[in-house]
Amino acid sequence: MSVTAPRGFAASGMACGIKGDDRLDLALVAADPPRPVPAAGTFTTNRAAAAPVQLSRSHLAASAGRAGAVVLNSGCANAATGAPGLADAGATCAAAAAELGLAPEEVLVCSTGLIGNPLPIRPLLAGLRSLVAARGSEREDGDLAARAIMTTDTHDKQVVIDADGLVVGGMAKGAGMLAPNMATMLAVLTTDAVVSQAELAAALRAAVTTTFNELTVDGCTSTNDTVLVLASGAGRQVGRQQLTEALTAACGDLAFQLAEDAEGTTRVARIVVTGAASDADARRAARRTAESNLVKTSLYGADPYWGRIVSELGSSGAAFDIDKVSVRYGKVLACRDGVEMAHDRAAAAAELSGRVVEIVCDLGLGDGSASVLTCDLGHGYIDENMRTS
């Protein structure tokens, strides 16, 4: 189970006709029974934020961080759609609220799909009554919701964390246009924790910072990025630290699933930078390396060309001294003090040939460290994105 694993939640998914061909395209996650509960969200930093992002932000502010339901559609991003798009997002929330007995501002909304297209609001609104009526708390209900938010994803992405009776469930979608902050994605998390809204919001921010915010596939930040969390209060009271750890585990698992299913990817890579002058410098250097097309194509070819990595570290803007840097592929040290080490190149290539690889770069300047999750760049990404998708 995913979003239906914690007590106090129901979900559903259906085909309302946005995508056509009876493909699932509308999902609901709701408190069960319907009522406003503590909620929090983090959203895209893109200034071209989509209508659902704008509305969900304003609803969380108007409700003082309480929500009873999230409605999500795939097949249309409802982004760059002007005032009509914002009205359509509002109509979605109002219709769902009427069915659930909530106030419109107690409903949040997410959309994913093509940018610039008007939201097919009539089939969406026509399907909402059936969507609400079909909601349930079984595993199958959560599965349908997770499948209904997919776009170019090859499979649904779900997670459940049980931390000594504190349960967190989650679902996410995302396969391309992934870059900090966050990653291009939708994610809904649920928990049965008894927690205040302020504590929930703080825990979510901390969890996202080290997971979704440290994921990059192609350096492109979406218009619709949204991570939401709702707490039913059907479980036990927890402290911020325990909740943060559970949310971080859930977000980390989902972030890895996003990287693993990125468009055209053949392997996932974690770029680790240590020995930086500061954590901020380490993050800057790791991201620059992770987003380098030259490094990513080397990953695709399992080619341990460490010179490309040193070049990206040096141009990242982080404090850098060529005479102190080292690069390691898994267990194989290829470069130390800025020059090539005698090493087994075949062994280094083997380290890069697995489904999950690690590249560790030590700048030799301090105690700063960071890691970024990324993937390779191959023909599959181009095949997917050379046309509108």
Phi, psi and omega in degrees: 000161178233260184293343178266001180291313177292145178295144175096018180222149174227159181211165175200161176210146183204172173257116180255352176111002178295314180275331185082176178056029177057029177276139180300133183210007181220131184226155178223136168233125186219150171296144183227110006287160184298126178189156176286133179231164177306135182215156178207161180209156167234147190225167181306149173268359179294128181287349174267044184300137182291162180305315180297328176294313179301316184289318180296321175302311184292325179293319178296324178291318183290328183266005184058039175075040176230138180211151179246350183197155172232128175251130182232138173234149172244165180098347177201126183280344187048046180241145184058045182241007173064204181299322177299322179295320178294322177295321179295319177297319178295321179295324177298312180296318181296319181293316178295320179299318180298321180288329185261353183076031180249167169279148181307323182286354176265010175243132177254157186222143178224146177223151177211144182147212184283139178277140173095351180266138176298142178291127176291081192288329183295309178295329178295310181294325179295329182275345187298320181299316178294322180299314180293318182294331184275356186296146178205172184251014179275167179301320182298327179293317176294323178299316180297318179297316181295324179286330184288343181262002181288146171240266176271005175303143176270346178201161178287159183232115184222160180206150171224131176240125175244105183251088180055045177092349172273117185252132174235129175242156180201155172221153181209160170225154178155134179216337178215177183053054184246118178201150173296156345256131357274241166237155182292113194184162164240140175214136174237126178245145176230150176212150177268009184297145167271110187206149177285160179297320181297317179293321179297315181296318180295319180294320179295315179302316180295319181294317182293325184303319185260006182234275181299327179284352177245031177240130175215132177252309186227007178077007182255125182263126185285166175274350192238004184310128181209132169235123181238148175223138176235141181240117186284334184075014182274356180253229184243163179285138181226160176273166182299321183297313180295319179294319178300316180297319180291317177295323179295319178298317180293314180294322179297318178296315179294321178299319178296319178298323177296315180296319183293334182254015180299150185303117175078004186287148173243344177205152177258140181232137172254118178265114182251128176243125177238172175066022179278164179294335178201165176297323180297319177296318179299317180295319180297316181290320180294318180294317180300317180293317183294330183265359180290124177297326179293318177294319183292325176287329173297321176298317180299322180271004183051043182255111183281063181271087187294338180300325178296323181291314179300321179298317180291321177300318183290336181258007186284341186098351176283154174303136190208139175224112184303332184279000182239353187278147173225155181226131180231130174262106185058242180267358187259115176277114184260332183220136175219138181054035173080004179228161183291136174268149170296118183208165180276101183297324179296322178293321177295319178296323178296323177299328181272357186268352181282172179290329179233126182233160178228133175239122183249126180242121179253117182278345175066028185241344185181207185251004182290141179212156178193161174220147180229136178266132181213193179209176181280172178234117182226192184296329183299324179294317179295316180302322182284323191255003177283354176228167179297125181208000000 
